[in-house]
Amino acid sequence: MSKIVLALISLFASFQLHAQNFDSQEPAAGNAITISVSKFDLVDGNSFYEEAESFEKKGDFNEALTLFGKAAFEYNSVKNFNRYGQAIIKMSNMHYMLGRFGDAEQILLNVALKNYSKMGSRNGLMNTYGLLGKVYLANNKSTQSMWFYTQQGMLAKQLKSNNAYLESVLGIVQVKIKKKDFTLALRDLKAAEWFANSVKITQYKGQIRDAREMISAKTNPKKGLK
């Protein structure tokens, strides 16, 4: 894990501890000032986040990562854990885009999952599971990837999130393709296509087509060359 990720995880953990200690203190006469400062912190967080997104669109993922980190710190300071989680997810994605899959993994495991567990957000956990499946797949850790995609799918069923369920199945298809379990991958792909048609979701047609072509190319090399 990089020193930057270690520092961020340590910083966020220590800040949460500081926030808990602050909560335990008796209200003081300066509360109005604290609320005022918190509002400015939230504005700063939003400003950092918007600037980070601008750099992300330009492909400057390193600068975007730094700014998403600053936004995360500000959101954490005002206990806006929903926005904090969004910034953390963005940080992980920047590491992913930079090919630093181990760093992306550690942020998701040590910060994002803990944040959403603390919030009691099953949607947050579900989405983080899916991202972990994607990160582990890119890092050639098929067993871990399969486990997290499966967890995403289970939560998606509970939450009745058809899109997330399809994403989990298509993720599992990619894992099985990487493991060269083409028969099982094709079976899951057909199940995903049937489900997508049954719930009238069309946005995954491209992914389904690409996966089918990939399986065909792997199982029929000569046909794939044509």
Number of C-alpha atoms within 10 A of each C-alpha: 13 10 9 11 18 13 11 17 16 13 13 17 14 12 15 15 12 12 15 11 10 11 10 8 8 7 9 8 8 8 10 10 10 12 12 10 13 17 13 13 19 21 15 17 28 20 14 22 24 16 16 27 19 14 17 19 10 10 14 15 21 17 17 25 25 16 23 30 23 21 29 28 23 23 25 23 20 19 15 14 17 16 19 25 24 17 28 24 22 22 27 28 23 25 21 21 15 15 14 18 23 18 23 27 24 18 24 24 15 12 21 24 20 15 20 20 13 10 14 11 13 16 16 19 22 25 21 23 26 24 25 26 29 26 26 23 22 17 16 14 14 19 13 17 26 25 17 23 31 20 19 29 27 16 19 22 12 10 14 11 14 17 15 22 27 22 20 29 22 23 25 27 27 24 26 19 19 14 13 14 14 20 13 14 24 18 11 17 25 14 15 21 19 12 15 20 12 9 10 10 14 10 10 16 13 10 13 18 13 12 19 18 13 16 23 16 15 15 14 11 11 10 10 13 7 6
